Amino acid sequence: MKLLEKMKFLFHYYPKNASFSSFFNSFTTHQQTLTAFPQDPQILLITLCSNGQLKEALIEMAAQGLEMKFEGYDMLLNACMKRRAFREGQRVHAHMIKTRYLPPLYLRNRLIIFYSKCDRLRDARNMLDEMPEKNVVSWTAMISAYSQRGSASQALDLFVQMLRSVTEPNEFTFATVLSSCTGTFGLELGRQIHSLIIKRTLDTHIFVGSSLLDMYAKAGRIHEAREVFESLPERDVVSCTAIISGYAQLGLDAEALELFRRLNLEGMTSNYVTYASVLTALSGLAALDLGKQVHNHVLRCNLPFYVVLQNSLIDMYSKCGNLIYSRRIFDSMPERTVISWNAMLVGYSKHGMGREVVELFELMRNENKIKPDSVTVLGVLSGCSHGGMEDVGLKIFDEMVNGKDGVEPGIEHYGCVVDLLGRAGRVEEAFEFIKKMPFEPIAALWGSLLGACRVHSNIDIGEFVARRLLEIEPENAGNYVILSNLYASAGRWEDVRMVRDLMMKKAVKKDPGRSWIELDQTLHSFHASDRSHPRREEVFGKLKELSIKLKEAGYVPDLSCVLHDVDEEQKERILLGHSEKLALTFGLISTSDRTPLRVIKNLRICVDCHNFAKFVSKIYLREVCLRDKNRFHHISKGVCSCGDYW
């Protein structure tokens, strides 16, 4: 082709909105490349793509016109895919159409994958639908695109179409489609696909097995997931991580940790996702010493510090009560996501450190690199509530409503405002706020107001709120307890008996309380009146001694925390057997003087145990850290960080 003709052809092909100088510069560069590499056109195109000169490669494609071949198109599509260069890839596809090039099946599949990687699912689907011939790669690529972008129903519909076609799914198809088995009917669909997998004898394949156990774990069927895992003839890091993560996500933290230990002894190689899952389990157990051990192991293995792993470390340390380590990791992160900020904010919030929450939130706003989301603002409002900073919290909520951070307020944010007002003693204002909300109040919101009514002795609103709660969740024992305590504080003993009779009539039972304490990297677990611990005799002996000593110092057991209709002596005996007291007592006899004690409770700590811990801290000069399901209670010299409101 003569030089002038070539220039005309290229200028016609070049984008219409580009300036002539831009075109001429590209053309000059292209001509210089031709001079430098006087080779076969296809080799030149491959060289340009390999050197990352995509623009010049596209000019060469245009110049070659009808002479373009498979290798050139393949290299160009790979280059566009690598950069996710949508417009450039479109030009390659357009060139095929204009030159009437009939791409083979391989290139058509590459086009599906290219459009998928560029998040152009409609274009990818059009490509699939127009294909005169499809193979397993074509179907799987499109199913995978739908699955990865959360379009589960489209993925499953397409899988059904594939089953009706002449193409048989392979192990990669099954592994991909299983990730779309979520939602209401996900488990049932997953089981049907599992049956197909067994019929095709693919159930022992490592990819399929990993996807199967992940599907069952996410559906809450951890025993079925474990069966799949144990039946795999060989396991890799993906399958091991999936089962550990399954236990951790379901709150079966001890089981996740035990499995991790077992697999480590069997020679499992862990990656950063494995460690992130283990750290999640350790967060639930609040096992600080074990958490430090895992952190050290990560450092020794020289694993890359991916953001997800650093976020898990922040969360683990904050839930184990060590915010200094959490902040140290947070400050050292070269890159943070909104999850990083949220983990640190929620950590401060759970510890009642309202001032630190607000300061960090202002830092996030000032940096203006990461936008807050609904969890961010929820953490800030909760921190203001736990930290007794109601005016600051109300101001931030008003800013949220006015769209300052671009976050729409949800029912949870309104719940934090109710808690803020209730904590400040503004119970009537909180009640009116609920009435004016754009949402139907949920049980948690009414429960927050009922707690405020108990603390501030507002019987009238408390009665109304309690009735609503008993309608919404009649099986929740906590609501009966608070209402009973509310009546007891007003001396309405007949109503107290009525509430307790109602509780007995409805056969309401409290969830079993469980507390644990970590000593020397071993978790010691206790439940109410526990007699299973090897040192039970020592624990109960010390507990009786404690009861006498604390009473002499002014401790009075709060018998209203016992709902059983028994005499006062029996009530006191029941209170003394609470799991928190057993864990605290074990900590006292197992550690040296002035060693801090960290106890974790699976439920909300009761008023009596809270008072008991305050007296232990004061008399034995111990710092006591109690973590219940709502927050941390840092007790020093008999004073708690919660201000006796939780």
Residue pairs with C-beta under 8 A, 6 or more apart in sequence:
1 9
1 63
6 63
7 27
9 62
9 63
9 65
10 23
10 27
10 59
10 62
10 63
11 20
11 23
13 62
14 23
14 26
14 59
26 55
26 56
26 59
27 59
29 56
30 56
30 59
30 60
30 63
33 44
33 48
33 53
33 56
34 44
37 43
37 44
37 47
39 47
41 60
41 63
41 64
41 67
41 72
42 69
42 71
42 72
44 60
45 57
45 60
45 61
45 64
45 71
45 72
45 75
45 76
46 71
46 72
46 75
48 54
48 56
48 57
48 60
49 57
49 75
49 76
49 78
49 79
50 75
52 79
54 76
54 79
54 80
54 83
54 85
54 88
55 88
57 75
57 76
57 79
58 76
58 88
58 91
58 92
61 68
61 72
61 76
61 91
61 92
61 95
62 95
64 72
65 99
66 99
68 95
68 99
68 101
70 103
70 104
70 107
73 92
73 96
73 101
73 103
73 107
74 106
74 107
74 110
76 88
76 92
77 89
77 92
77 107
77 110
77 111
77 114
78 110
79 85
79 88
80 86
80 88
80 89
80 92
80 114
81 89
81 110
81 113
81 114
81 117
84 117
84 118
86 118
86 120
89 114
89 115
89 118
93 111
95 101
96 103
96 107
103 111
105 131
105 133
105 134
105 135
105 138
108 127
108 131
108 138
109 135
109 137
109 138
109 141
111 124
111 127
112 124
112 127
112 128
112 138
112 141
112 142
112 145
113 124
113 141
115 121
115 123
115 124
115 127
116 124
116 141
116 142
116 144
116 145
116 148
119 149
121 145
121 146
121 149
121 151
124 141
124 142
124 145
125 142
128 134
128 138
128 139
128 142
131 138
134 165
134 167
135 167
136 167
136 168
136 169
136 170
136 172
136 173
138 167
139 158
139 159
139 162
139 165
139 167
139 169
139 173
140 169
140 170
140 172
140 173
140 176
142 158
143 155
143 158
143 159
143 162
143 173
143 176
143 177
143 180
144 176
146 152
146 154
146 155
146 158
146 180
147 155
147 176
147 177
147 179
147 180
152 180
152 181
152 182
152 183
152 186
153 180
155 176
155 177
155 180
156 177
156 180
156 181
156 189
159 169
159 173
159 177
159 180
162 169
162 173
163 169
168 200
169 177
169 196
169 200
170 202
171 202
171 205
171 207
171 208
172 207
174 193
174 196
174 197
174 202
174 208
174 211
175 205
175 207
175 208
175 210
175 211
176 211
177 193
178 190
178 193
178 208
178 211
178 212
178 214
178 215
179 211
179 214
179 215
180 186
181 187
181 189
181 190
181 193
181 215
181 219
182 218
186 215
186 219
187 215
187 216
187 219
187 221
190 212
190 215
190 216
190 219
194 203
194 212
197 203
197 208
197 212
202 208
203 209
203 212
203 228
203 231
204 231
204 232
204 233
206 232
206 234
206 235
206 236
206 238
206 239
209 228
209 229
209 231
209 232
209 239
210 236
210 238
210 239
210 242
212 225
212 228
213 225
213 226
213 228
213 229
213 239
213 242
213 243
213 246
214 225
214 242
214 245
214 246
215 225
216 222
216 224
216 225
216 228
216 246
217 225
217 242
217 243
217 245
217 246
217 247
217 249
217 250
218 246
218 249
220 250
222 246
222 247
222 250
222 252
225 242
225 243
225 246
226 243
229 235
229 239
229 242
229 243
232 239
235 263
235 268
237 268
237 269
237 270
237 271
237 274
240 263
240 268
240 270
240 274
241 270
241 271
241 273
241 274
241 277
243 259
244 256
244 259
244 260
244 263
244 274
244 277
244 278
244 281
245 256
245 273
245 277
245 280
247 253
247 255
247 256
247 259
247 281
248 256
248 277
248 278
248 280
248 281
248 284
249 280
251 284
253 280
253 281
253 282
253 283
253 284
253 285
254 281
254 285
254 523
256 277
256 278
256 280
256 281
257 278
257 281
257 282
257 285
257 287
257 290
260 274
260 278
260 281
264 270
268 274
270 278
270 301
271 303
272 298
272 303
272 304
272 306
272 308
272 309
273 308
275 294
275 297
275 298
275 303
275 309
275 312
276 308
276 309
276 311
276 312
278 294
279 291
279 294
279 309
279 312
279 313
279 315
279 316
280 312
280 315
280 316
282 290
282 291
282 294
282 316
282 320
283 291
283 312
283 315
283 316
283 319
283 320
284 319
285 516
285 518
285 523
285 600
286 319
286 320
286 321
286 516
286 518
286 598
286 600
286 627
287 320
287 518
287 521
287 523
288 317
288 320
288 321
288 322
288 518
288 598
289 518
289 520
289 521
290 518
290 521
291 316
291 317
291 320
293 521
295 313
298 309
303 309
307 333
307 335
307 336
307 337
307 339
307 340
310 329
310 333
310 340
311 337
311 339
311 340
311 343
313 325
313 326
313 329
314 326
314 329
314 330
314 340
314 343
314 344
314 347
315 326
315 343
315 347
317 323
317 325
317 326
317 329
317 347
318 326
318 343
318 344
318 346
318 347
318 348
318 350
318 351
319 347
319 350
319 627
320 598
321 351
321 598
321 625
321 627
321 632
321 634
323 347
323 348
323 351
323 353
326 343
326 344
326 347
327 344
330 336
330 340
330 343
330 344
333 340
336 369
336 370
337 370
338 370
338 371
338 372
338 373
338 375
338 376
341 360
341 364
341 370
341 372
341 376
342 373
342 375
342 376
342 379
344 360
345 357
345 360
345 361
345 376
345 379
345 380
345 383
346 375
346 379
346 382
348 354
348 356
348 357
348 360
348 383
349 357
349 379
349 380
349 382
349 383
349 386
349 387
350 386
350 627
350 631
350 632
351 386
351 631
351 632
351 634
351 641
352 383
352 386
352 387
352 631
352 632
352 634
352 641
352 642
353 383
353 387
354 383
354 384
354 385
354 386
354 387
354 388
354 389
354 392
355 387
355 389
356 383
357 379
357 380
357 383
357 384
357 387
358 380
358 383
358 384
358 389
358 392
358 396
361 372
361 376
361 380
361 396
364 370
364 372
364 376
365 372
365 405
371 405
371 406
372 405
372 407
373 407
374 407
374 408
374 410
374 412
374 413
376 405
376 407
377 396
377 400
377 405
377 407
377 409
377 413
378 412
378 413
378 416
380 393
380 396
381 393
381 396
381 397
381 413
381 416
381 417
381 420
382 416
382 419
383 389
384 390
384 392
384 393
384 396
384 416
384 420
385 393
385 416
385 419
385 420
385 423
386 631
386 642
388 423
388 643
390 420
390 421
390 423
390 424
390 426
393 416
393 417
393 420
394 417
394 420
397 409
397 413
397 416
397 417
399 405
400 407
400 409
400 413
401 409
410 439
411 437
411 439
411 442
411 445
414 433
414 434
414 437
414 439
414 445
415 442
415 444
415 445
415 448
417 430
417 433
418 430
418 433
418 434
418 445
418 448
418 449
418 452
419 448
419 452
421 427
421 429
421 430
421 433
421 452
422 430
422 448
422 449
422 451
422 452
422 453
422 455
422 456
423 452
423 645
425 452
425 456
427 449
427 452
427 453
427 456
427 458
427 461
428 458
428 461
430 449
430 452
431 449
431 461
431 465
434 441
434 445
434 446
434 449
441 468
442 472
443 469
443 472
443 473
443 476
446 465
446 468
446 469
446 472
447 469
447 478
447 479
447 482
449 461
449 465
450 462
450 465
450 466
450 469
450 479
450 482
450 483
450 486
451 482
452 458
453 459
453 461
453 462
453 465
453 486
454 462
454 482
454 485
454 486
454 489
455 645
457 486
457 489
457 490
459 486
459 487
459 490
459 492
462 483
462 486
463 483
463 486
466 479
466 482
466 483
466 486
469 476
469 479
470 479
470 480
470 502
473 479
474 506
474 508
475 506
475 508
476 508
477 503
477 508
477 509
477 510
477 511
477 563
478 510
478 604
480 499
480 500
480 502
480 503
480 508
480 563
481 510
481 561
481 563
483 499
484 496
484 499
484 500
484 560
484 563
485 560
485 561
485 607
487 493
487 495
487 496
487 499
488 496
488 560
500 563
500 565
503 563
504 565
510 563
510 603
511 602
511 603
512 527
512 528
513 527
513 528
513 578
513 579
513 580
513 601
513 602
513 603
514 525
514 526
514 527
514 579
514 601
514 602
514 603
515 525
515 526
515 527
515 579
515 580
515 582
515 583
515 599
515 600
515 601
515 602
516 523
516 524
516 525
516 526
516 583
516 599
516 600
517 523
517 524
517 583
517 584
517 586
517 587
517 597
517 598
517 599
517 600
518 524
518 598
519 587
519 590
519 591
524 533
524 583
524 586
526 533
526 579
526 582
526 583
526 586
527 579
528 574
528 577
528 578
528 579
529 574
529 577
530 536
530 577
530 579
530 582
533 539
533 582
533 586
535 586
535 589
535 590
538 589
539 582
539 585
539 586
539 589
542 585
542 588
542 589
543 576
543 581
543 582
543 585
544 576
546 585
546 588
546 616
547 576
549 619
550 612
550 615
550 616
550 619
553 615
553 618
553 619
554 615
555 611
555 612
555 615
557 571
557 572
557 575
557 576
557 608
558 575
558 606
558 607
558 608
558 611
559 568
559 571
559 572
559 575
560 607
561 575
561 606
561 607
561 608
562 571
562 574
562 575
564 570
564 571
564 574
566 574
575 581
575 608
578 606
578 608
578 609
579 601
580 599
580 601
580 605
580 606
580 609
580 612
580 613
580 626
581 609
581 612
583 599
584 597
584 599
584 612
584 613
584 616
584 624
587 597
587 599
588 597
588 616
588 620
588 622
591 597
593 620
593 621
594 621
594 622
595 622
596 622
596 623
596 624
596 625
597 616
597 622
597 623
597 624
597 625
598 625
598 627
599 613
599 624
599 625
599 626
599 627
600 626
600 627
601 626
601 627
601 628
601 629
602 629
603 628
603 629
604 628
604 629
604 630
604 646
605 626
605 628
605 633
605 646
610 626
610 633
610 640
610 644
610 646
613 624
613 626
613 633
613 635
613 640
614 624
614 635
614 638
614 639
614 640
615 638
616 622
616 624
617 623
617 624
617 635
617 636
617 637
617 638
618 637
618 638
621 637
623 634
623 635
623 636
624 633
624 634
624 635
624 636
625 632
625 633
625 634
625 635
626 632
626 633
626 635
627 633
628 646
630 646
631 642
631 646
632 641
633 640
633 641
633 642
633 646
634 640
634 641
635 641
